[in-house]
Amino acid sequence: MTAYHGTDNLEVMACAINYNAYLTDLVRAQIRSGDRVLDLGAGIGTFARRLASLGYHVDCVEPDRAQGASIAQLGLHNELSVEDYAPASFDFVYTLNVLEHIENDVAALQAIRSRLAPSGRLLIYVPALPFLFSSMDVKVGHERRYTADSLRKAALAAGFSVSFWRYADSLGVPATLVYKWFGDASGQINERALIAYDRLAFPVSLLIDRVVGRWMGKNLWMLAENTGGNG
């Protein structure tokens, strides 16, 4: 199994307090009482740990063995593949900045759908806008950045219905362009710059998203539902 080469960037991203709180709240808003929850592509357990501390029962999928060991140290259950769980095991799956790493994203979405109960829901959060593709995307192994249309088509092809979508982090578009043009060619994240953006710009960006989120943003999130059961 190929090791993930972006762990250092994940560790730096742990410093992005506002960004991580935003994603945690985004996930929490979709969880219903009694839901069986799966974090697919859990990384080092950043969000599963947060949700577990809030009282949610969260299982994980993380194929990188080193990162899976970090998850186990947090006391969370991890499997290497979603297919290691039984069909219809979950009511809600969230996958944050994961689908863009997978060459055959439709097949991955089909595998997720097979582990969702009928009417189960999926939250997808991915990098957006192909023209923003940079050395950082290369470093962490991104296959693509999405548009709302391309992500919707992938979800529909996998058998989901799409109920909602929005772009996120509108100010991240010019910031990412600056990184693309002038940033580290190795794809490394500058921790000081990240913290400054997270504390000063990201809260403003979320306010602007309320106006422009249908058209632009550095990221994209989508809600999909397993309306057809497990087929």
C-alpha distance (Angstrom), angle and dihedral (degrees) to the residues before:
residue distance angle dihedral
M1 . . .
T2 3.81 . .
A3 3.77 113.9 .
Y4 3.79 119.3 -125.9
H5 3.81 112.2 -110.7
G6 3.80 99.3 -162.6
T7 3.80 99.9 70.9
D8 3.80 91.6 112.8
N9 3.80 89.6 56.5
L10 3.81 89.9 49.3
E11 3.78 89.5 53.5
V12 3.80 91.0 50.6
M13 3.81 90.0 48.4
A14 3.82 88.4 60.0
C15 3.82 84.6 75.0
A16 3.83 90.7 62.6
I17 3.79 95.3 94.9
N18 3.81 98.6 171.6
Y19 3.80 93.9 42.7
N20 3.80 93.0 50.1
A21 3.81 91.5 46.1
Y22 3.80 89.4 51.2
L23 3.80 92.5 52.6
T24 3.79 92.0 45.3
D25 3.81 90.5 52.4
L26 3.80 90.9 45.6
V27 3.80 90.2 55.9
R28 3.81 94.7 42.1
A29 3.80 91.3 53.2
Q30 3.82 89.6 63.1
I31 3.82 99.1 46.0
R32 3.79 116.2 100.2
S33 3.78 126.4 -157.0
G34 3.79 110.2 -79.4
D35 3.78 95.5 13.6
R36 3.79 118.8 154.2
V37 3.81 101.1 -134.3
L38 3.81 131.7 -157.1
D39 3.81 127.5 -167.8
L40 3.80 103.7 -154.3
G41 3.78 112.1 -158.9
A42 3.78 92.6 12.9
G43 3.81 95.6 178.5
I44 3.78 109.8 -168.2
G45 3.80 91.1 -14.1
T46 3.80 97.8 -97.3
F47 3.80 96.6 147.3
A48 3.80 100.1 27.3
R49 3.80 88.5 55.6
R50 3.79 91.8 50.1
L51 3.80 92.7 49.3
A52 3.80 92.9 45.4
S53 3.81 89.4 53.0
L54 3.82 87.6 55.5
G55 3.79 91.6 55.1
Y56 3.81 102.2 -96.6
H57 3.80 120.9 133.9
V58 3.80 106.0 -128.9
D59 3.79 129.0 177.9
C60 3.80 120.6 -163.6
V61 3.77 142.5 -142.7
E62 3.80 115.7 -159.5
P63 3.82 118.2 155.1
D64 3.80 95.5 -167.9
R65 3.81 104.7 92.5
A66 3.80 95.9 -151.6
Q67 3.78 91.8 52.2
G68 3.80 89.7 43.3
A69 3.80 88.2 57.1
S70 3.81 89.0 54.2
I71 3.81 89.1 52.6
A72 3.81 91.3 50.2
Q73 3.81 89.8 52.3
L74 3.81 87.0 58.8
G75 3.80 89.5 57.9
L76 3.80 93.8 -110.1
H77 3.79 126.3 134.1
N78 3.80 114.9 -115.6
E79 3.79 134.9 -177.0
L80 3.79 126.9 -170.3
S81 3.82 94.2 -129.0
V82 3.79 137.2 23.5
E83 3.79 86.4 -126.2
D84 3.82 88.8 66.3
Y85 3.81 86.0 75.0
A86 3.81 122.5 74.7
P87 3.82 119.6 -101.8
A88 3.81 115.0 -85.0
S89 3.83 91.5 15.1
F90 3.81 96.2 139.3
D91 3.79 141.0 50.1
F92 3.78 95.4 -164.8
V93 3.80 132.3 25.6
Y94 3.78 125.3 -175.8
T95 3.78 125.5 -169.8
L96 3.80 118.1 -173.4
N97 3.80 119.3 -165.2
V98 3.81 92.5 -21.8
L99 3.81 112.0 102.0
E100 3.80 92.3 67.1
H101 3.82 88.9 64.6
I102 3.82 93.8 59.3
E103 3.80 119.1 87.9
N104 3.82 94.9 -153.1
D105 3.77 100.9 40.2
V106 3.80 94.6 169.4
A107 3.81 91.7 57.0
A108 3.80 89.4 48.6
L109 3.80 90.7 51.6
Q110 3.80 90.5 48.6
A111 3.81 89.7 53.4
I112 3.81 89.9 50.7
R113 3.80 91.1 48.8
S114 3.82 91.2 53.0
R115 3.81 89.3 58.5
L116 3.81 93.9 48.4
A117 3.78 121.8 91.6
P118 3.82 116.8 -120.7
S119 3.82 107.0 -73.5
G120 3.82 88.6 16.6
R121 3.79 115.8 151.1
L122 3.78 134.6 -131.1
L123 3.80 127.7 -157.7
I124 3.80 114.0 -160.2
Y125 3.81 122.5 -170.0
V126 3.81 117.7 -178.0
P127 3.81 143.3 158.1
A128 3.79 110.8 -86.7
L129 3.80 140.8 -148.6
P130 3.82 116.0 37.9
F131 3.82 93.2 -136.7
L132 3.82 88.2 68.0
F133 3.82 92.7 62.3
S134 3.82 106.2 131.9
S135 3.79 144.6 162.9
M136 3.80 88.6 -78.1
D137 3.82 90.1 60.4
V138 3.80 88.6 51.2
K139 3.81 93.1 48.2
V140 3.78 94.9 53.9
G141 3.80 94.7 41.7
H142 3.79 103.5 -107.3
E143 3.79 114.7 174.3
R144 3.80 92.8 -166.0
R145 3.78 148.9 -20.0
Y146 3.80 115.4 -121.2
T147 3.74 139.5 -129.8
A148 3.79 120.9 -153.7
D149 3.79 88.7 -106.1
S150 3.81 96.1 50.5
L151 3.81 93.2 47.0
R152 3.79 91.9 46.4
K153 3.81 91.0 51.0
A154 3.82 91.2 50.9
A155 3.81 92.0 50.0
L156 3.79 93.0 47.6
A157 3.81 91.5 47.4
A158 3.82 88.4 55.0
G159 3.80 91.5 54.5
F160 3.80 100.6 -99.8
S161 3.76 127.7 129.1
V162 3.80 115.0 -135.0
S163 3.79 116.5 -132.2
F164 3.82 103.8 172.5
W165 3.79 143.9 -1.7
R166 3.80 139.4 177.8
Y167 3.78 138.6 172.8
A168 3.81 115.3 -122.3
D169 3.81 138.2 -155.8
S170 3.79 100.4 27.6
L171 3.81 93.5 -178.3
G172 3.80 86.8 55.9
V173 3.81 88.8 72.5
P174 3.83 96.4 70.4
A175 3.81 90.4 34.3
T176 3.80 90.8 55.1
L177 3.79 91.4 46.9
V178 3.81 89.2 54.1
Y179 3.82 89.3 50.5
K180 3.81 90.7 47.3
W181 3.79 92.9 52.0
F182 3.80 101.5 35.6
G183 3.82 108.0 12.7
D184 3.77 133.6 103.1
A185 3.81 110.2 -57.1
S186 3.81 88.5 -147.2
G187 3.80 90.5 66.1
Q188 3.80 93.4 -118.5
I189 3.81 117.6 152.8
N190 3.81 115.5 -125.3
E191 3.80 104.2 -130.3
R192 3.80 96.2 -154.0
A193 3.80 92.5 49.4
L194 3.80 90.9 46.9
I195 3.81 92.8 51.6
A196 3.81 91.8 47.6
Y197 3.81 91.5 50.6
D198 3.79 92.4 45.2
R199 3.80 94.7 50.5
L200 3.81 100.3 38.1
A201 3.81 110.6 22.9
F202 3.79 107.3 26.5
P203 3.84 96.7 66.1
V204 3.83 88.8 50.9
S205 3.79 90.1 46.4
L206 3.80 91.0 57.0
L207 3.80 90.0 54.2
I208 3.80 91.6 50.6
D209 3.82 89.1 48.3
R210 3.79 88.9 67.7
V211 3.80 87.8 68.1
V212 3.81 104.3 32.7
G213 3.81 102.7 25.9
R214 3.80 93.7 108.7
W215 3.80 90.9 60.6
M216 3.79 113.0 28.7
G217 3.78 147.5 11.8
K218 3.79 140.8 130.7
N219 3.79 89.1 -108.2
L220 3.78 137.6 31.6
W221 3.78 131.9 -149.7
M222 3.77 129.4 -166.3
L223 3.79 137.6 -176.2
A224 3.79 117.9 -145.0
E225 3.79 132.9 177.7
N226 3.78 134.3 -148.2
T227 3.80 92.9 -130.0
G228 3.78 93.5 155.7
G229 3.82 95.8 57.1
N230 3.79 116.8 -131.7
G231 3.77 97.4 -48.5
